[in-house]
Amino acid sequence: MLRLLGTITQVVLVSLWRFNLTRGEGFQEFPSRLTY
C-alpha cells in the first residue's frame, strides 16, 4: 500500500512539473535528477 502511495505521489509530482513547464512558469531550478 505504501509503495502504491509513493508511486501515485511521484506521478502527480511529475504531472504537475510538466504542466508548469508547458505553462512556461520556469522550473529551471527543479532538480534534473527527477526528470525521466
N, C-alpha and C positions, 0 to 999 in steps of 0.2 A: 504493500500500500504506500509506504513512504517513497519507494523508488518511483512508483507511478506519479505521485505528487511532485517529485523532483523533476521528472520528465515534462510534466504539464507546465511547471513553472518555467523551465528552460524554453519551451516552445512559445509561451506567452511573452517572455522577455525578448526573444529573437524577433517575434512578430512585431512587437512594439518598436524595437530598434529599427527594423526595416521600414515600418510605417513612417517613423520620424525621418528616415533617410529620404524616402520618396517625397516627403513634405519639404525637405531641404532645411531642416532645423539645425543642421550642423552638429553631428555627433562625432567629430574628429577625435575628441578625447576619449571616446569609448574604447575600452581595451580590445585590441585587434585579435587577441587570442580567443575571443568569444565568437569570431566570425567563422562560419563553417564553410 
